[in-house]
Amino acid sequence: MADRYLRFTGTAPGRFLTRRLGLPQPAALTRWSAERPDLDGGLLHLTAGGSGLDLTSVLARTGVAPAGSGRTAAVVLDATGVRDVEGLAEVHAALHPVVRSVAASGRVVVLGAPLDLADHHQAAAQQALEGFTRSLGKEIGRGRTVNLVRLTDASAAESTLRFLLSPKSAYVSGQVIEVGPGEQPGEQPSEEPGEEPSAPVDRNRPLTGRTALVTGAARGIGEAVAETLARDGARVVVLDVPQAGQDARRVADRLGGTALLLDITAADAGARIAEALPDGLDVLVHNAGITRDRRLVNMPAERWIPVLEVNLASVLRTTDALLKAGTLNRGGRIVATASIAGLAGNAGQTNYGASKAGVVGLVRSLAPRALAEHGVTVNAVAPGFIETKMTAAVPLFIREAGRRMNSLAQGGLPADVAETTAWLADPGSGAVNGQVVRVCGQSLLGA
Ligand SMILES: NC(=O)c1ccc[n+]([C@@H]2O[C@H](COP(=O)([O-])OP(=O)(O)OC[C@H]3O[C@@H](n4cnc5c(N)ncnc54)[C@H](O)[C@@H]3O)[C@@H](O)[C@H]2O)c1
């Protein structure tokens, strides 16, 4: 499972040899740890296209101090005011002189405005920011990431900026994330009797007092998601099939949570979850997933049906059941798991690609209604190549291609998907809805 090439290129002879041969040069990414929770350096705040947003207080709350004359770990370019090609020239003028100085594993975050469909000059200029962001992501190197956030309300984007300006987003690059207006009153979970009405949220444990259920959490990405949500303060319910009971209990015990052993494809899975959670659920992560690869010409229905059942039908069924039963509390979060195979397609995966594209359709359709009717957001993560048992079983050549064919030239870790899920699950992420966020190091597949 270990990426030996990444280790080799981290040594002096490895660096020398791979540079001489023109081979990929993956940088060791800096990821979140309790000892090093923040980026190593300061923040440069720039503006292009005239007046920008008032970001001072929001950026101050992200925990990254202004760079001053010190090391620059992150650049935020406010391009929300860019309305024409002249404004785009200011994007170039702002970033051209500073991009070289951004530290390894640093961040460039471009802020854009929603496209104004009544003004094709503004729409052209704002759409241009996507091509700019994705191109810079592909060339910037040294483990640095570039993302675009479209927003109108700076304070509604606080949790998103905090995530992108931290080591937690190490494997998220080349993404366009839309942040809507802030949460409407009534979307906050109801207060417990006697609780302080607006008790400040502990930024290090934003899920304190919340319950999170993760399907397929006995191992792999699901285990990492459960671990990260527990780190953030959630009581976790580790759901997996009875055959994985031992692992599920081990994970639950380690995290101080509970195991719920059931097959998510069972017709009564939603009812059994609701029964197990009489006090309701705040975060529902649909992570359980399977593959049964075969080209369509060789694929019998026995390989098609279970993939669609586990990856899509059960997600639709349990979501419907839990929303209908009122198990999902107001202010709740649903995070489903898509895949870049669902966005780009993948040979041998017509069943899997269909199921994961179906998840994207579910998110797009349900997100606005679930927020309006239940106060619950619905988003998806779309992992790229993640180092798990699933991908360790892939033949070496395809595995190497999967690892290198992205801007960071390496596979992601389960923790990268988990951190992205935790950001979407954050009570402060109520303005992030209907998004499909790829955790793929800006994979060339479907880019
Ligand atoms: N690993 C990757 O590179 C990658 C890439 C893209 C998407 N994904 C998606 O991420 C998710 C997790 O992937 P992983 O690599 O950790 O997989 P994994 O096979 O390691 O773990 C999946 C877990 O889901 C459980 N599960 C399977 N069917 C179930 C069912 N019917 N009911 C309850 N639990 C069930 C399994 O027992 C297992 O514990 C999946 O949805 C997968 O499609 C993974």
The ligand as a Tripos MOL2 file, in Angstrom:
@<TRIPOS>MOLECULE
LIG
   44    48     1     0     0
SMALL
NO_CHARGES

@<TRIPOS>ATOM
      1 N1        -10.7020    4.0440   -2.1510 N.am      1 LIG1
      2 C1        -10.8520    4.8910   -3.1490 C.2       1 LIG1
      3 O1         -9.8990    5.2370   -3.8510 O.2       1 LIG1
      4 C2        -12.2130    5.4470   -3.4650 C.ar      1 LIG1
      5 C3        -12.3300    6.3180   -4.5610 C.ar      1 LIG1
      6 C4        -13.5640    6.8650   -4.8560 C.ar      1 LIG1
      7 C5        -14.6630    6.5640   -4.0640 C.ar      1 LIG1
      8 N2        -14.5390    5.7080   -3.0310 N.ar      1 LIG1
      9 C6        -15.7500    5.4300   -2.2430 C.3       1 LIG1
     10 O2        -15.4840    5.6480   -0.8640 O.3       1 LIG1
     11 C7        -16.2710    4.7700   -0.0660 C.3       1 LIG1
     12 C8        -15.3790    3.9820    0.8840 C.3       1 LIG1
     13 O3        -14.4030    3.2990    0.1170 O.3       1 LIG1
     14 P1        -13.2410    2.4120    0.7730 P.3       1 LIG1
     15 O4        -12.1150    2.4300   -0.1680 O.co2     1 LIG1
     16 O5        -13.0170    2.8200    2.1680 O.co2     1 LIG1
     17 O6        -13.9370    0.9500    0.7130 O.3       1 LIG1
     18 P2        -13.7370   -0.3310    1.6410 P.3       1 LIG1
     19 O7        -14.1240   -1.4890    0.8060 O.co2     1 LIG1
     20 O8        -12.4010   -0.3260    2.2860 O.co2     1 LIG1
     21 O9        -14.8340   -0.1010    2.7940 O.3       1 LIG1
     22 C9        -16.2030   -0.1230    2.5250 C.3       1 LIG1
     23 C10       -16.9590   -0.5110    3.7830 C.3       1 LIG1
     24 O10       -18.3590   -0.5210    3.4550 O.3       1 LIG1
     25 C11       -18.9360   -1.6750    4.0370 C.3       1 LIG1
     26 N3        -20.1190   -2.0910    3.3080 N.ar      1 LIG1
     27 C12       -20.1660   -2.6410    2.0700 C.ar      1 LIG1
     28 N4        -21.4250   -2.9730    1.7550 N.ar      1 LIG1
     29 C13       -22.1940   -2.6330    2.8090 C.ar      1 LIG1
     30 C14       -23.5750   -2.7590    3.1010 C.ar      1 LIG1
     31 N5        -24.4260   -3.3150    2.2350 N.pl3     1 LIG1
     32 N6        -24.0380   -2.3080    4.2930 N.ar      1 LIG1
     33 C15       -23.1980   -1.7640    5.1900 C.ar      1 LIG1
     34 N7        -21.8720   -1.6310    4.9770 N.ar      1 LIG1
     35 C16       -21.3730   -2.0720    3.8030 C.ar      1 LIG1
     36 C17       -17.8310   -2.7350    3.9710 C.3       1 LIG1
     37 O11       -18.0680   -3.8110    4.8750 O.3       1 LIG1
     38 C18       -16.6040   -1.9140    4.2960 C.3       1 LIG1
     39 O12       -16.3680   -1.8680    5.6880 O.3       1 LIG1
     40 C19       -17.0410    3.8960   -1.0600 C.3       1 LIG1
     41 O13       -18.3330    4.4650   -1.2760 O.3       1 LIG1
     42 C20       -16.2150    3.9850   -2.3220 C.3       1 LIG1
     43 O14       -16.9720    3.7420   -3.4710 O.3       1 LIG1
     44 C21       -13.3360    5.1330   -2.7120 C.ar      1 LIG1
@<TRIPOS>BOND
     1     1     2 1
     2     2     3 2
     3     2     4 1
     4     4     5 ar
     5     4    44 ar
     6     5     6 ar
     7     6     7 ar
     8     7     8 ar
     9     8     9 1
    10     8    44 ar
    11     9    10 1
    12     9    42 1
    13    10    11 1
    14    11    12 1
    15    11    40 1
    16    12    13 1
    17    13    14 1
    18    14    15 2
    19    14    16 1
    20    14    17 1
    21    17    18 1
    22    18    19 2
    23    18    20 1
    24    18    21 1
    25    21    22 1
    26    22    23 1
    27    23    24 1
    28    23    38 1
    29    24    25 1
    30    25    26 1
    31    25    36 1
    32    26    27 ar
    33    26    35 ar
    34    27    28 ar
    35    28    29 ar
    36    29    30 ar
    37    29    35 ar
    38    30    31 1
    39    30    32 ar
    40    32    33 ar
    41    33    34 ar
    42    34    35 ar
    43    36    37 1
    44    36    38 1
    45    38    39 1
    46    40    41 1
    47    40    42 1
    48    42    43 1
@<TRIPOS>SUBSTRUCTURE
     1 LIG1         1 GROUP 0 **** ****
